[in-house]
Amino acid sequence: MENKKYKIKYDIATNFDPEFIGKLKNIDKDNQVGTVFGKLRRDIIGGGRSSVNSPELSLDELKNYIKDCHDNNFKFNYLINTTCLGNREVNPQYHRKMVKYISKLCELGIDGVTVDYPYLCQLIKKQFPNLMVSIGIGAGVINCKQIGYWREMGADEITVGHGINRNFKLLEEILTFTKGTNMNIRLIANNTCLPECPSKIVHASGHSHASQKRNSSSDLYIDYNLLYCNNRRVKNMGYMIASEWIRPEDVHYYEEICDKVGNHNFSLKLLERTKNTEFLLRVAKAYITKNFEGNLLDILNWPAEKNRNVIHKKSIIFRTIISRYNIKKLLNYQKVFALPNVYIDNKKLNGFLDKFKVKYDCSSKMCGKKEDVASGGSNICCYCSSWAEKAISYNKEEIDEWLKRSDVLINSMRNSDFFQR
């Protein structure tokens, strides 16, 4: 039975569309959205998304946008969630610029920042004690001990790893651990990363550099990690189900855990700031109403072209020429990011989460298919792939054609042919 007393809080990304905040407020009748988060296309610190698909914005425009958030009773969190600064943070000249930039953000009216760096967390709490500091997913926090370290450093909020989304026993332990403190625990509800992705650290680092000023990859970021990830998910669509998202209809399970523990310092983070306004509002409405009819991928951070907000073609062309990429091969790279049509019927996933309420064993199993188990794979789990067969539909010819192009491209990057003139 759905809890009528406690309603979960949400934080949602912005693409800085001037009309987004007003439209969001119209959806958020019960004030469930607490914070809007975003960042400039690129800055000296960097963040969790490359600048290629991020909107261009001046500091004055950012200031006005933050005021609009405040006028509509939303807080604004600015992302400086880089996972790599290239040791520049201890270079005196860069260090002073970094601190000056954070000071400028405070003048613009930000309420908090998201960081993944322990040193940045401690520096900000020392020099900007009124700023709320949220720890991002890139910090890789997955247990109570790590939460304790960050709490000692002064963190106010922690976004814990995707692996906790369906591990209800561990989530309950974490909420019990933080009960009685002001620490807020947060999960990302609508991401589509591979479960326990082996590329998550290097991928985050790549995006960090690709959003930093004067870094060549901020003009053109060749995202091999996402290319490989997309390929694996399309080849085995069980991964699309295993991606540890949280359906809007299942949010009540998390409210019930909070009630059980007696700790409501908990929220869900909704992506994605590189998407268009239509996508963001669709996501907000789905989670606020706890209901969505249609293709689940339409509210998940699936890199479909139809939901993309902007792409900076001039900077891509500039870097293509300067770095001497083979234009034909680069065009093939872009074509592969035109993903095939996949439909996940959200309502056919009713009951999917029940297994995880009883037992979570994903960290000790590999995702596979029924035939893998039949051939003697004792460490193979086909639970998600069996649900994929029920809920996912697609055109096999379109999938096969896309996989053929994708495999050729991936192989060309592995044998370095992609980088030849």
LINQUI-V694913 format. One record per backbone hydrogen bond with DSSP energy under -1.0 kcal/mol. NH is the residue of the N-H (numbers start at 1). CO is the residue of the C=O. Records with the same first field share a line. If there is no record, write none. Layout:
# LINQUI-V694913
NH = CO / CO
This chain:
# LINQUI-V694913
10 = 32
11 = 268
12 = 35
13 = 270
14 = 37
20 = 17
23 = 19
24 = 20
25 = 21
26 = 22
27 = 23
28 = 24
29 = 27
31 = 28
34 = 10
36 = 75
37 = 12
38 = 77
43 = 211
51 = 210
54 = 51
62 = 58
63 = 59
64 = 60
65 = 61
66 = 62
67 = 63
68 = 64
69 = 65
70 = 66
71 = 67
72 = 68
73 = 70
74 = 69
75 = 34
77 = 36
78 = 112
79 = 38
80 = 114
88 = 85
90 = 87
91 = 88
95 = 91
96 = 92
97 = 93
98 = 94
99 = 95
100 = 96
101 = 97
102 = 98
103 = 99
104 = 100
105 = 101
106 = 102
107 = 103
108 = 104
109 = 106
110 = 105
111 = 76
112 = 76
113 = 132
114 = 78
115 = 134
121 = 117
122 = 118
123 = 119
124 = 120
125 = 121
126 = 122
127 = 123
128 = 124
131 = 128
132 = 111
134 = 113
135 = 157
136 = 115
139 = 136
140 = 137
147 = 143
148 = 144
149 = 145
150 = 146
151 = 147
152 = 148
153 = 149
154 = 151
155 = 150
156 = 133
157 = 133
158 = 184
159 = 135
160 = 186
161 = 141
164 = 161
165 = 162
168 = 166
171 = 167
172 = 168
173 = 169
174 = 170
175 = 171
176 = 172
177 = 173
178 = 174
181 = 178
184 = 156
185 = 265
186 = 158
187 = 267
189 = 269
197 = 194
200 = 197
203 = 199
204 = 200
205 = 201
206 = 202
207 = 203
208 = 204
209 = 205
210 = 206
211 = 208
212 = 209
213 = 43
215 = 212
218 = 215
219 = 216
223 = 221
224 = 222
227 = 223
228 = 224
229 = 225
230 = 226
231 = 227
232 = 228
233 = 229
234 = 230
235 = 231
236 = 232
239 = 236
242 = 238
246 = 189
250 = 247
251 = 248
253 = 250
254 = 251
255 = 251
256 = 252
257 = 253
258 = 254
259 = 255
260 = 256
261 = 257
262 = 258
263 = 258
266 = 264
267 = 185
268 = 9
269 = 187
270 = 11
275 = 272
276 = 307
280 = 276
281 = 277
282 = 278
283 = 279
284 = 280
285 = 281
286 = 282
287 = 283
288 = 284
289 = 285
291 = 286
296 = 344
298 = 295
299 = 296
301 = 190
302 = 300
304 = 302
307 = 304
308 = 305
309 = 274
312 = 52
313 = 311
316 = 312
317 = 313
318 = 314
319 = 315
320 = 316
321 = 317
322 = 318
323 = 319
325 = 320
330 = 326
331 = 327
332 = 328
333 = 329
334 = 330
335 = 331
336 = 332
338 = 335
339 = 337
343 = 393
345 = 391
346 = 294
348 = 345
349 = 346
350 = 347
352 = 349
354 = 351
359 = 355
364 = 361
365 = 362
366 = 379
368 = 381
373 = 369
374 = 370
375 = 371
376 = 373
377 = 372
378 = 376
380 = 377
381 = 366
386 = 382
387 = 383
388 = 384
389 = 385
391 = 387
392 = 388
393 = 343
399 = 395
400 = 396
401 = 397
402 = 398
403 = 399
404 = 400
405 = 401
406 = 402
407 = 403
408 = 404
409 = 405
410 = 406
411 = 407
412 = 408
413 = 409
414 = 410
415 = 411
418 = 412
419 = 416
420 = 417
